[in-house]
Amino acid sequence: MPNTDSRANRLGFAYFALLAATLIVQYTAAFAVARFAPALAEADGYTWLLSLLPIYCVGLPLCLAILRPCPAEPAPARPLRAGHWWLALLISLGLMFFGNLIGNALMMLVAALRGVEMVNPVQEAILDADPVWTAVATVIAAPLGEEFLFRRLIIDRTRRYGELPAVLLSATMFGAFHLNFYQFFYAFLIGLVFGYVYVKTGRLRCTIALHAAINFLGGVIAPALLRALMPLLERLQSGDDLLEPVMLLSQLPLLFLYLAYAALLFGCAMATVVIAIVAHRQLTFAPGEGGRALRRAPTIIAFFALCAVMAVIAMR
């Protein structure tokens, strides 16, 4: 059995290899399509397939092969009450609200300092993508794959350092793997909730369901409402205040739904603040060997460095 340092380094190497192999395949495939079959890039689902297939068909098998010498030490399976699952969802939505605010505020600051307009590439991609492919990718494929990668594989192999270091590492790697600053903060924050639920239940299906619900609201419902409201928003942005009454009335139900969605997120955010103040002492984490080995592992540092480089490149 590997010692503590070698275990941490093997974990970092596995995820560095996962990311590097995924990027190589993605860029190679994108170049080949642009050079030899440019029409393929316009096909429905191309963007999602280019994003997900290299991860799950190349990166994941490579990661599993590297991690094989590190035995998993899963948490004991415990039931999760329905009320606690809904509470976790509420907190996740609240943290997503705050994470989005932080990410967007940071990128607005960067845009102001650079004197350029910054565009959220993820939001643009989701709005432009086929809704069916987006739903399949974000509500099914991503929760299944990402929860396995960033909860089960990481936490089961780092619980020996303590549940808190395991959850923190899992959430930070999950956020960093998104490779952009728009998503890092909210992915990190909701990753903390997912990780806590996983160490307390040992049941991956609980976090998969949370992840799917979050992605359904943020990746399917919100973009659908935005797409439907786009004609109205474009008229307002153009400064045209002569909106036809019929058009305005036809958009009111959609506008009401979008405002209700925004109110839901804001309400969850306020509730999360109250819960954090009142009940934070109820959070408990089993101790372990300490997280120093995780913080100092060169390969884990290399993984985060590669993520940071890609996030900076994505800002251009």
BELFEN-V575056 format. One record per run of one state. SS is the DSSP state (hx for helix, st for strand, lp for the rest). FROM is the first residue (numbers start at 1). TO is the last residue. If there is no record, write none. Layout:
<<SS FROM TO> <SS FROM TO>>
//
This chain:
<<lp 1 3> <hx 4 36> <lp 37 37> <hx 38 42> <lp 43 45> <hx 46 67> <lp 68 81> <hx 82 114> <lp 115 120> <hx 121 128> <lp 129 130> <hx 131 161> <lp 162 162> <hx 163 176> <lp 177 180> <hx 181 201> <lp 202 203> <hx 204 237> <lp 238 244> <hx 245 282> <lp 283 291> <hx 292 296> <lp 297 297> <hx 298 314> <lp 315 316>>
//
